[in-house]
Amino acid sequence: MTVIPLKMNKMDSAISPMFGHAKWIAFIDDAGEITIEQNPHDGGRPFMQWLLDRGFDTVVTQHMGPTPYQLFTQRGVEIYYPGDGRVTMIEALDGLREGRLERVTEANFHLMAGGHHH
């Protein structure tokens, strides 16, 4: 299952630049079924635990702090960076399927940590 933070509860929504504080979270199962749910938490450990309880192996996000990054990667979750600017969920999923998204590692983690504006 893939997790993507969204700005709106719509299939053509842009990805939210704020992972844990995104208003909506898309869950895409292995069959490609997309479910969008309201984020019941405003970031922090409760949010991370809520996600972990769902069971997922992939995240596509433009920003993630070091704490969730370490927690998720320790559990074998792969994290992908869809690029800067406005990227829609559909664009991100296409990129993921086609192998065009950059996988986030310790070496390029700064992509997500840097240049973040509230």
LUMZATOR-359037 format. One line per field, with one value per residue (C-alpha): residue in one letter; chain; x, y, z. Coordinates in pm, 1 decimal. Example, Ala and Ser with C-alpha at 12.3 -4.5 7.8 and 13.67 -1.06 7.14 Angstrom:
<nodes>
resn	[A S]
chain	[A A]
east	[1230.0 1367.0]
north	[-450.0 -106.0]
up	[780.0 714.0]
</nodes>
This chain:
<nodes>
resn	[M T V I P L K M N K M D S A I S P M F G H A K W I A F I D D A G E I T I E Q N P H D G G R P F M Q W L L D R G F D T V V T Q H M G P T P Y Q L F T Q R G V E I Y Y P G D G R V T M I E A L D G L R E G R L E R V T E A N F H L M A G G H H H]
chain	[A A A A A A A A A A A A A A A A A A A A A A A A A A A A A A A A A A A A A A A A A A A A A A A A A A A A A A A A A A A A A A A A A A A A A A A A A A A A A A A A A A A A A A A A A A A A A A A A A A A A A A A A A A A A A A A A A A A A A A]
east	[0.0 112.9 43.8 31.0 -56.3 -307.3 -428.1 -787.5 -1027.7 -1015.6 -854.8 -689.2 -562.8 -208.6 21.3 38.1 384.3 332.0 332.9 205.1 -9.0 -179.9 -557.9 -614.1 -424.4 -461.8 -418.9 -355.7 -374.7 -181.4 -474.4 -466.9 -782.1 -759.2 -918.0 -886.2 -931.6 -924.3 -610.5 -736.5 -407.4 -200.7 136.4 352.2 364.8 -12.9 -17.2 277.1 116.2 -216.9 -37.9 166.9 -149.9 -283.2 10.7 187.2 521.8 554.2 519.5 527.3 579.8 753.6 849.0 911.9 1097.7 1384.6 1175.1 909.5 1176.9 1381.4 1077.3 938.6 1267.1 1347.1 1022.8 1114.0 897.8 1026.6 992.3 981.2 1018.4 785.1 969.6 917.8 620.0 266.7 249.0 -88.4 -155.1 -215.5 114.9 294.4 135.1 222.6 580.6 598.6 465.2 703.8 1005.9 1059.6 1042.8 1356.7 1381.6 1480.0 1789.3 2018.1 2228.1 1950.4 1723.9 1800.5 1562.7 1272.8 1420.0 1537.4 1348.6 1038.0 819.7 526.6]
north	[0.0 351.5 661.2 1015.0 1334.9 1553.1 1913.1 1825.9 1533.8 1492.9 1252.8 1542.8 1703.3 1831.8 1659.4 1842.1 1985.0 1907.4 1535.9 1494.3 1807.9 1726.6 1754.8 1441.2 1116.7 894.7 520.9 331.7 -45.7 -292.0 -326.9 49.4 126.3 477.7 574.4 930.6 979.0 1282.3 1298.8 1265.8 1392.1 1706.3 1546.4 1393.3 1039.3 983.3 1050.3 817.1 544.3 588.9 533.0 239.2 72.0 78.2 -115.3 38.9 0.8 315.9 689.8 964.8 1305.6 1638.9 1688.1 1467.3 1533.0 1315.8 1141.8 986.4 921.7 712.5 540.2 440.9 335.0 118.6 -64.8 -116.6 160.8 313.7 690.8 867.9 1234.2 1348.4 1674.4 2039.2 2260.1 2145.8 1771.5 1596.0 1257.2 1108.0 1247.3 1106.7 763.6 756.1 852.3 585.4 315.5 419.2 433.7 808.3 920.2 961.8 723.8 908.4 782.5 924.1 1067.8 1279.5 1326.3 1699.2 1716.4 1683.4 1854.9 2170.0 2462.3 2399.7 2702.9 2712.5]
up	[0.0 -86.0 125.4 -21.3 172.5 -14.1 -0.9 -91.2 -79.9 -458.6 -702.0 -887.2 -566.6 -542.1 -296.7 35.4 108.8 476.9 539.9 895.8 884.4 553.8 577.4 370.1 320.5 15.6 60.6 -262.0 -231.2 -444.1 -683.6 -745.0 -544.0 -399.2 -67.8 63.3 437.0 660.7 872.3 1232.0 1377.3 1334.6 1285.4 1554.7 1685.9 1688.6 1313.7 1248.5 1457.9 1278.6 948.4 1074.7 1201.2 844.8 711.4 411.4 237.6 26.3 86.1 -177.6 -17.2 -76.1 286.9 587.5 909.2 1028.9 1296.8 1069.8 807.5 1050.7 1198.5 860.0 699.7 1004.2 924.5 561.6 415.8 92.0 58.8 -276.7 -365.5 -646.3 -719.2 -632.0 -698.1 -769.7 -824.6 -832.4 -678.7 -1024.8 -1156.6 -853.2 -893.9 -1263.5 -1179.8 -911.6 -1144.5 -1421.5 -1191.5 -1242.9 -879.3 -674.5 -380.2 -64.4 118.0 385.6 101.5 -50.9 251.5 233.8 -66.7 174.2 475.5 301.0 159.8 365.7 428.0 668.3]
</nodes>
